[in-house]
Amino acid sequence: MSLSSADSVLRQLALPSFFYDSLPVSLLVPVCVGGLIGWSTRSQVRAKYTAAAGAGAVRAKTFDGRPIVPYARGPAIRPPRWAFGPVWTAIYLSTGYAAWLTLGSEVGPLTSAEAARSVGLSREGARGLYALSLALNFAWMPINFGLDRAGAAVIDIAGLLATLSLGLLPLWSAWTRAAVAQLTPSSGPVTTISAYLPQVAATAYLGWTAFATYLNTSFWYLNR
C-alpha cells in the first residue's frame, strides 16, 4: 500500500494541531512520555527480577513457561544499558524539532502541506504518519519488557522501521533538499543546521531503530 493510499487512515491518527505548532510541546512531549514509559517499565522488570531472585530462580518461569526476566542471553554486539537513555532522548529532541519545522512551523522553504505532498500525503496525513511513529515507539518497551512479548515487540519495531524508511525519511529529506537549496554563503549557523536537521534526524532515527531491531530479534531468537 502506497503512502497516498494510506492517507485517509493516517489522517485519523494526527494529533491536535498544537502538538506540531508549538516548539516546546513538540520537543517535550516525546521526551516526557518516553521517559515516563521507560521508568514505569523498568520498575515492572525490577519487581519481576527481585521476585525471581527471592525465589532462588535464575530463570524463573511464568505460568505458561516463559522466563520472567527476559533476555537471559543476547547477541555479542550490544551497547551498554546506560547508552539507551541518552540516545533516545537525543532522538526524541531532534525528531521533535524536525516535526515542528516540517509539519507545524511554516517557516521553512516548504509549507507543511507542500512537504506532505512531496511523498503523496496531505498535511494531516503526514502529521498522522509522525504520530504513528511515536505510537509504535512508545508501545515497544511495554510490549517487550512489561508483557515479556519479545516476538510481538519484533513486529512492533519492524512496523516502526517501515514507517521511518518509507515515510518520515522521504518526507524530511524532501524538506531538507528544499531548505539546503536556499542556503547562501551568508546563511547563519542556526539556519544551516536547521536546513540539514530533519534529514539527519530521520537518518539517525532509522539507523538506531534498525540496530534496535537487530537487538530485539536476536534476543527473541536466543531466548525463545
VENBELQUI-V514126 format. One record per pair of residues at least 12 apart in sequence whose C-alpha atoms are under 8 Angstrom apart, sorted by the first residue. I is the first residue (numbers start at 0). J is the second residue. Records with the same first field share a line. If there is no record, write none. Layout:
I = J ; J
This chain:
2 = 118 ; 119 ; 120 ; 166
3 = 118 ; 119 ; 120
6 = 120 ; 121 ; 124 ; 125
7 = 124
8 = 124
9 = 123 ; 124 ; 125 ; 126 ; 127 ; 128 ; 131
10 = 121 ; 123 ; 124 ; 125 ; 126 ; 127
11 = 124 ; 127
12 = 124 ; 126 ; 127 ; 128 ; 130 ; 131
13 = 123 ; 124 ; 125 ; 126 ; 127 ; 128 ; 129 ; 130
14 = 126 ; 127 ; 130
16 = 103
19 = 98 ; 99 ; 102 ; 103 ; 104 ; 126
20 = 99 ; 102 ; 103 ; 104
21 = 99 ; 103 ; 104
22 = 95 ; 96 ; 99
25 = 95 ; 96 ; 98 ; 99
26 = 91 ; 92 ; 93 ; 95 ; 96
27 = 92 ; 95
29 = 91 ; 92 ; 95 ; 133
30 = 88 ; 91 ; 92
32 = 137
33 = 137
36 = 137 ; 140 ; 141
37 = 140
40 = 140 ; 141 ; 144 ; 145
41 = 144
43 = 145
44 = 68 ; 144 ; 145
47 = 67 ; 68
48 = 67 ; 68
51 = 67 ; 68
58 = 71
67 = 147
68 = 147
69 = 144 ; 147 ; 222
70 = 218 ; 219 ; 221 ; 222
71 = 222
72 = 218 ; 221 ; 222
73 = 214 ; 217 ; 218 ; 221 ; 222
74 = 214 ; 217 ; 218
77 = 214
90 = 200 ; 203 ; 204
93 = 196 ; 197 ; 200
94 = 197 ; 200 ; 201 ; 204
96 = 197
97 = 171 ; 196 ; 197 ; 200
98 = 129 ; 197
100 = 197
101 = 114 ; 171 ; 174 ; 197
102 = 114 ; 122 ; 125 ; 126
107 = 178
108 = 174 ; 177 ; 178 ; 181
109 = 174 ; 177 ; 178
114 = 170 ; 171 ; 173 ; 174
115 = 170
117 = 170 ; 173
118 = 166 ; 169 ; 170
128 = 162 ; 166 ; 167
129 = 167
131 = 162
132 = 159 ; 162 ; 163
135 = 155 ; 156 ; 158 ; 159
136 = 156 ; 159
138 = 155
139 = 152 ; 155 ; 156
140 = 152
149 = 215 ; 216 ; 218 ; 219
150 = 216 ; 219
152 = 215
153 = 212 ; 215 ; 216 ; 219
156 = 208 ; 212
157 = 212
159 = 208
160 = 205 ; 208 ; 209
163 = 201 ; 204 ; 205
164 = 205
167 = 201
168 = 198 ; 201 ; 202 ; 205
171 = 197 ; 198 ; 201
172 = 197 ; 198
174 = 197
175 = 194 ; 195 ; 196 ; 197 ; 198
178 = 194 ; 195
179 = 191 ; 194 ; 195
